[in-house]
């Protein structure tokens, strides 16, 4: 089962903060090229999220790790159960 789930950085400011934090937390991954292309990155993400929504693919806002992981797992379980429904004989 393949479950496409785009994660969204929902504000421009949040995207800029994430790139700065990544640069600080992982010095070998400089954010300089990303800073220069922030508008382009934002435009590409916006387009990809629009396409996901048009195609019925759920988009998950990536604000905090616990909520993001929980929502991803909910979507994965939903798709697995839809594809492989539980056998009623095992449910008692």
C-alpha positions in Angstrom: 0.0 0.0 0.0 1.4 3.4 -1.0 0.0 6.3 0.9 1.0 9.7 -0.6 1.0 12.3 2.2 2.5 15.7 1.5 3.6 17.6 4.6 3.0 21.3 4.4 4.8 24.2 5.9 1.8 26.4 6.1 3.3 29.9 6.4 6.1 31.6 4.5 7.6 32.7 7.9 7.6 29.1 9.1 9.4 28.0 6.0 12.1 30.6 6.5 12.4 29.6 10.2 12.7 25.9 9.4 15.5 26.6 6.8 17.4 28.7 9.4 17.0 26.1 12.1 18.1 23.3 9.7 21.3 25.4 8.9 21.9 25.8 12.6 21.2 22.2 13.6 23.0 20.7 10.6 25.9 23.0 9.7 26.9 20.8 6.8 23.6 21.7 5.2 23.9 25.4 4.7 20.6 27.3 4.2 22.2 30.0 2.0 21.1 28.5 -1.3 17.6 28.0 0.2 17.4 31.6 1.4 18.1 32.8 -2.1 15.4 30.6 -3.5 12.8 31.0 -0.7 10.1 32.5 -3.0 10.7 29.7 -5.6 10.5 27.0 -2.8 7.3 28.5 -1.5 5.8 28.7 -5.0 6.7 25.0 -5.8 5.3 23.8 -2.4 2.1 25.8 -3.1 1.7 24.2 -6.5 2.3 20.7 -5.2 -0.2 21.2 -2.3 -2.8 22.5 -4.7 -2.3 19.5 -6.9 -2.6 17.1 -4.0 -5.9 18.7 -2.9 -7.3 18.6 -6.4 -6.5 14.9 -6.5 -8.0 14.1 -3.1 -4.6 13.5 -1.4 -4.7 14.6 2.2 -2.2 17.3 3.1 -0.8 17.4 6.6 0.4 20.6 8.2 3.8 20.1 9.7 3.8 22.2 12.8 4.9 19.8 15.5 6.4 16.4 15.3 3.9 14.6 17.6 0.8 15.8 15.8 2.4 15.3 12.4 3.4 11.7 13.1 0.0 11.0 14.6 -1.9 12.4 11.6 0.4 10.4 9.2 -0.3 7.2 11.1 -4.0 7.9 11.0 -3.9 8.3 7.2 -1.8 5.1 6.7 -4.0 3.0 9.0 -7.1 4.3 7.2 -5.7 3.3 3.8 -4.5 -0.1 5.0 -7.9 -0.9 6.5 -9.7 0.3 3.4 -7.4 -2.0 1.2 -7.4 -4.9 3.6 -10.6 -4.9 5.6 -10.6 -6.8 8.9 -12.0 -10.3 8.7 -15.3 -10.2 10.8 -14.7 -13.8 12.0 -11.6 -12.5 13.9 -13.4 -9.6 15.4 -15.6 -11.8 17.6 
